[in-house]
Amino acid sequence: MNPQQEEPDERRYGKIGAIELRAARPSDAEAIASIANLPGFRAGTLRLPFQSTEETQRWLDKQDPNAITLVAVLDGQVVGNAGLRRLAGRRIHSGSIGMGVHDDFTGRGIGSALLGALVDVADNWLAIKRLELTVYVDNAPAIRLYERFGFETEGCLRAFAFRNGDYVDAFTMARLKI
């Protein structure tokens, strides 16, 4: 275990310091949509501007049974969300993750708490050997976070997405549990 991660037992109880981690609920749609519309959060995702609460509600209502969606709550406010989706077939040993934190709450350990919970679920509950993600090459804080949790860059996806009028590259990163 990486010494910078919290102990798994701490994460399993749903609270890390003042941050509560829990499964996303349909009633979180408005808060998640609001976060998704923040410029910093959106810049790190593939989401388009003007995410509607209704669209987010439909997404929460039809959750994939092979996925886990978490929210981070601080002082009663949803300040981040993250998800882990187990892949299928010959890739059943793999999972894909995505996450983001409210623009006003970055740098406070929320991303670490969310990622730690996803890694714990992958390792200790789903026996996932390979966790993978993509991250824009200009998102240095996220890249540092992923590296702290054992993710390594496997390649660069050139012109991966169109964002704010330009094509941007992304790294593909993975963490293998040996």
N, C-alpha and C positions, 0 to 999 in steps of 0.2 A: 504494500500500500504506500502511496506517496505520502510523505510525512506532512504535506501541506493540506491534505484532505482531512475532513472531520472523521471521527470514528463512525463506522457504519451504524452502530446502535443509536448514536445521536440522531442521525438522519431519519432512521426508521420511525422515530417518535413524532416527526412532523414539525419540530421546532429547532432552529439553529439560532441561538441568541434571540434576537427580537423578530427574526424572520420565520413566519409559519409557511410550511410547504404542505400543499394538499392537492387532491385531484381537482381538476377544473370541473365546474358545474355549469349547467345551462344558464344559471342566473349570473354567471361571470361574463356573458356575451358583451354587454355594454362596456365593461372595464377593459376587456381584451381588445375590443374594436378601437377604443379610445387610445390605448397604448400603440396599437398597430398603425395608427394615423400620425404618430409623432415622427418628425423628420429623421431623427437619429435611429430610432427603432426600425423604421421602414427602410432606411439606407442599407441596413444589414440583412435585409430579407429580399424575397422575390415578390413581395406584395406590391400592388398598385396603390396609388393615393386614393383616399376617400373610401376606405374599407367601411362597409355598412354594418351596423349592429345586427341586422337581419341575416346577412351573409355569415357573420361570425356565429350567430345562433344556429343556423343550419349546419355549420361545421361541427359545433359542439353537440348538436342533437344526433348526428349520425357518425359518432366516433367509431373508428375501425376497432374491432375487437382485439387486434394485434398491436394496438397502440396504447400508450399511457400519456396522458396530458396533465401536466402539473401547473399550478400557479404559485407564485410567491406573494405572500401577503405581509405587509408591514403597516402596523398601526391601523388595521382594518381596510387598507387600500391594496388592491392588486397592483403589484409593481414589476411583475415579470411572468413569463410563461415559458414552458419548455415541453418538448415531446420526444418520445422514443417510439419508433415503429419497427417492430420485428419484420424482417423480410420473409419471403416464403420459398417453398420448393428447395432447390439445392443451395439457396442462400439463407436457409432458416437459422444458420449459426450467426447471422449478421443482423445488425440493427442500425437504423438511420436516426440521427437526432437533429433537432433544430431548437433554437431558443432565442430569447431576447429579453432585455430589461428596459423598463421605462427610462426615458431620457434623463429625468431628474434624479434617478437613483443609481446610476452607474457608479462603479468604483466602491460600492459599499458591501461587497461580498454576496450580493444576490445571485449573480451569475455563478459563482462558486458553489453556492448552496444548491441551486437548481441542477448544475452539472453533476455535482457530487451525488445527488439523489438519483439521477438517471444512470450514472455509472454503477451505483449500488444495486439498483433494480436489475440492470443488465448482467452484472457479475453474480449476484447472490440469489436472484429469483428467476431469471430467464435463461441462465447458462449461455449467454451470448458471448461468443468468442471475439467477434469483430464489430466494433462500433465505428461508424463513418459519418462524415459531415462535409459540407462545403462551406467555405468562408471567403468573403472578398479579400483580395490581397492587401487592400488598404485598411483593413480592420485589425490593426496591431493589438489593441487590448484583448480582443476575442482570441486571436491567434496565441497570445501569451497564456491566456486562461486554458485553452485546449492543450497546449504543450505541458502545462503544469499537471494536467490529468493524464499525461502519457500519450497524447495524440501526436502523430508524426505526419509531416507533409509528404504525400505520395506523388503529387503532380500539380501542374498548373493548367487550368481550363481557360484557354484564351478566349476573349470576347464571350464570356460565360453568360452575361446578362446585360440588358440595356437599362441603365439607371441614370436618371437626371440628365438625359441628353447625350450620354456617352456609353460606349461599351466598356465593361469592366471585367477584369480577370478574377478568377477565384481559385483558391487552393482546394484540392481534395485532401482531406486528412482522415486518418484512421488510427484507432487504438486496438491493438491485439492483446487479448488476455492469453498469455502463454501458459 
